[in-house]
Structures are given as C-alpha cells and as structure tokens.
Amino acid sequence: MMMFSEIAVHPAVLFLGAAIGLACVRSGPVQRVLLLGTPVAALVAAIRLPDRFGTMHYLGMDMLFGRADALSVLFLYSFIVMAALGALYSLQVRSRIRHAAAFAYAAGCTGVVLAGDFLSLFVFWELMAFASVFLIWGGSARSAAAGFRYILVHAAGALVLLAGIVLRVYTGGSLAFEQLGAGGMSTADILILTGFLLNAAVPPLHAWVADAYPEASPGGVIFLCAFTTKTAVYVLARGFAGLEILAPLGAAMALIGVGYAVIENDARRILAYHIISQVGYMVCAIGIGTDLAVNGACAHAFSNILNKGLLFMGVGAVVLQTGRGRLHQLGALARAMPRTLVLTMIGALAISGLPLTGGFVSKSIVITALEQAHRPGLELMLMLASIGTFFSVGIKLPLFIWFGSVKADTCANQAAGDPPWNMLLAMTLTAALSLAAGMFPGLLQALLPHQEICRIYSPAHVSHTLQLLAATALGLYIIRGFLAPKPGILLDVDWLYRRGASLVMRLCAGPLNRMNERVNGLYQRAGVGPAQKASGALTLFDRSGIDGFIDGLAMAALVLGESLRVIQTGKIQHYIGGAVIFFFLLLIIVMLR
Amino acid sequence: MNETVTTSKGRHVWLPAALILILLAGVVADILGADHEGPAGVFAIPGFWSVFGLAGCLMLAGVCKLVARLLKRPENYYDDVL
C-alpha cells in the first residue's frame, strides 16, 4: 500500500523530466530551453520546498523522499546552481545523451541530499553512478575503459552500501537516515561508511577520480567535479559528523591529493587530484564534528564546487581550443586566451584561499574550528596542503598553460582563442559567485546549517594567509628550475585493478593454463581411458547379459503364448481329454510317491 | 637585446622583492596584533607562517620530486591494458 501524504515538486523530478526530454528532443532551441530553464525551475521548486514532504509507507517501511533542512538545502542550492552553470557551459554541445545524462545525474544528487531514509538514498545514489558514467564515455577507447572502471568501482561501493543498509534493517535498525554510530559503530554502520567514503574518494579508495574525470568531456567534468564527491561530503556530514577517524583521514587525504597534484603533468588530472585534497578539508572538519567544523565543511563544499568548477571550465576551454591537456605541450596562451586566463586565475586564487574569495572564507572557518578543537597537528597538515594547493593550482598550472616560453611544439596553440560566449559567460558567473562569497561572507554564513559562526576577516587570519601564500611563491621562485613538467603518468592505487588485473589475466593465460592442460592430460590418461574400457565392459554385459536375459524371457513368453494359443481349440471334448490326461498324470505322480 | 635582458632581470628582482615585502608586512602585522585575537602557542610567534610556508614549500617540492621518481611511468604505460 503506497500513500503520499502531501505533494511537493521535488527538484529531482524536474531534472529527470528534463533528462527524458533532452534524450528525445532533436531541436536545438528546445534543447537550450530545457537546459537553461530546468535549473531555474528546480531552484524555484527548491526555495518553495516544505521541511518534510513525500512521505510514503511501503512494505511496512516509512520512506521520506524530501527532508529540506538547513544541511540539505545548502547542498541542494549548490548543486542546482552548478547544474545551471554546467548546462550554460555545455550549451553548444549537440550530444543528446550527454545532456540527458548530466540532468539525470543532477536528479540523483538532488535526490540524495533530500532523502530522509536509506532506501530512497540508495535509489538516487545509484542513479548518480549510472548517469554519470555517460559523461565519461566519450567515444575513445581510453574513455570507454575509464568509464567501465569507474562504474565497476562505484558498483562495488554501492553493493557495500546496500549490504550495510540491509544489515541495519535486518538487525532492527531504523531505515531513517540520521546520525549513525552514536553508540559505537556496528558492522552495518561500517559498511555504510565504507560506501560513503568510496564516493568521497578517501584514500585508498580515491584513484577513480584521477582515472575517470580527465577522460570526461569538458562540459561533463563540470558536473562530475561538483556532484559525486560533494554528495558524499553531505552524507558524511549527515551520518558521521564527529566520527574521530575521519579527522586524520581527511588531513591525510588533503596531503595525498595535493602531493599528486604537485608532480602531475596532465592539467585535468592535477585538478582531479586536487578534488581529493579539497574534499580532505571537508572530511577532516566533519571528523572534528563541532557545529563550527560542520559549518566549515559545508562552506568549503559550497566554495569548492564553484572554484573547482571554474578551474575545470578554464582548463576544459584550453583543451577544447588547443586539443592538448598535458602541461609539457602547453604554454604561452596568455595572449591567445586572455579572458580564460583571468577567469581561471580567479578560480586558482580562490581555491588557494586568497582573501576576498570564497576559498578564504571557507578555509578560515575550517581552520578556526581546528584551533578551537585544539588540534594543532591537523591544522599544520591542512596548512601544508594549502601550500601545495597554491603550488600546484595557483602557480604551476597557470604558469605552464598561459605563461612560459613558446616551444616549437606549442606554436599550434597560438592559433587558439577564447572559447565561445556561453562558456565565457558560465565562467564569468562562476567567478562572480566565488568572489561574492568571499567579499560578503555573511551571505554564505547565512546558508550554513548551524548558528555558530566565526570572524572571517580577522587580522590574524588575513596576515597568516598572506604570509603562507607569499612564502610559497618565494619558495617556488627559488626552486623554479625544478618546476618544468615532464611527460609521463603517475602510478596510483588504480594500478591494482589495471596492471593487477592484467597480471591476473597473464597468470590465467600462462601458468594456470599450462596447469590446466596437464591436469587435462592426466585426466585423459588416468580417467577417460579406464572409464571408456569400463564403459565397453558394461555395454557388453548389458547387451549379452541383461539384454540376453530379457530377450530370452520375452522369447519364452512368446513361445509359451503360441503354444497356449494352439492348445486353445475351442472344442469341449479336447479340454475334457486334456483334463483327464492331466488327472491321470497327477494320479501316477501321487502313486509313485 | 640588452634592453630585453635588463627587463627580464628587473622583473626577476621585482618579484622576490615584492614577496619579501609581503612577508615582512605579515610579520609586522603579527607583532602589532599579538595582543589581539588569534592562535596561541607556537602559531602565535610572529612570522611563524612565513617560515612554515617557505619550509613547507621547499619540503613539499623535494618530497614530491622523490616520489615522482618512484611513481613516474611513460605515457603509454597502460595502453596495452587500457
């Protein structure tokens, strides 16, 4: 028995409807109306959402499709805004599947952040995974393989999550998605946490980000960088705020991500590793778990969605216009793509935490929360990650894309220009939002889930941030000769299922195959030969013995029947004669005894 | 040719000078704001974040360079297995 207690327009329904429309409609103008109109409609619907809606009683379980509290709403707005900006950026793309997948992906994300129970959360979680893979598949063999690896990793994560949910319900736990592990972590809680950590790209479950995101289309990666990991941050903040292990894990994550970003050569892979690093800040703050720390995690998610989106837009524009993405192949594009340079630099400086940007506001909240929680070790780790951020994204990335010398093989880049108007407009709006979040921190703080706030532009914070950034720049100036990017890729945990799987295949094709052949030969000699001889003997016995006995019996019955048929003449005198003979024979036998 | 060299050198001098000025300004701000709100302990030492930034940057670059030697492979490393 299903019963909806009340009706409200769920933003996911709008995105799903638009996704179906985009998959069917061929007309360009209609496509554009759907692409630009749907996020606006979804934002209006999100603003008008009641606190709770879409309750359903199904198979004895209470499901809640809509819980629009302060924590959900911040992420909901962020995702809808990024869906709008991503759609604007991708406006010139003609692939119906890509557009449909992007909006189905947005539907999944909005569904997850509004889900009030594990069952609906899982449904939208899976929608996210299966829709997003279509943004990675781009026609090349490399992107197809990356997409398959991506979906396999996420399917494994989803199975773990589902196992956790089922175990939780089976052991009498509630289906409601609330804070978990309050009275100690059960096995179900650990499984659910593992499923969430995989989507948050927490090491060692992080390699899928750097493997798959660089293979996505320039438009598709805008959605990817904003949605999956940030949805995971939301579910961690909802379900595991204050879980101690997350704090050091997040700090380590921030350093590992930025460490890879520092030495990576592929521009989009640098940004992908950087996602891991920035999500590390959020996971660390969630692990601290105080109201201010959770506010910091949410604020950093909001600003990072904008900043990372802006960076991917800028680098995507470069890839689109030059056809190149490796730093050693790029350089001296400042004159060819000046607007892209300015807008991307805003994103780079914002993510580095420069004052007057959104990144500064959110990092300040996280750092203040760590100071108040008396965690100097974690604070130093995150500050070191900040140095790496400015190193890799604030200086290295722009230096080798837009500046540097014009090398022989980069001459072709000079023919490139700024991208189409819609891409520039999307970048401009994203940069404006990031700057607005930095210049008017009260606007961002008003959206945060908890009341507790801190002073953002304190002299100490501004001074320390400027010192850190200037010292990093000075350090890089000193060692500038070592910065030159070199071609090559970096090994990561994905080696285990890329090379590792190949090794397993070789093991199967080589030693295991030979062992199989030997066992087969032994079986032929020791098993099949004697079995065939035994079979022949049994056949002979069957034919000569059993068949002979059965046939003989049948033949005897036939002869006896024929004899009886002959005896039965139908004449009474013959029967009386026979009876008399039989009587005398019987009499003789009796007398002889 | 000479002009180009001078400009290049001038730019090179100007950049670290500006960065050092920012660092000095930060240290002065730390000293002046020592009695006000801010972090405690070692983090409150004036100029701590300048030293940490410089040392952290050099250390990060060195460690990452070493790690890169271990982890770097040719571009086509995975091509046979995709």
Interface residues (C-beta under 8 A of the other chain):
Chain A: A141 R142 A145 V258 G259 V262 I263 E371 P376 E379 L380 M383 L384 I387 G388 F391 R455 S458 P459 A460 V462 S463 H464 L466 Q467 L468 L469 A470 A471 T472 A473 L474 G475 L476 Y477 I478 I479 F482 K486 P487 G488 I489 L490 L491 D492 R498 R499 A501 S502
Chain B: L15 P16 L19 I20 I22 L23 A25 G26 V27 A29 D30 G33 H36 E37 G38 P39 G41 V42 F43 G47 W49 S50 V51 F52 G53 L54 G56 C57 L58 L60 A61 V63 C64 K65 V67 A68 L71 K72 R73 P74 E75 Y77 Y78 D80 V81 L82
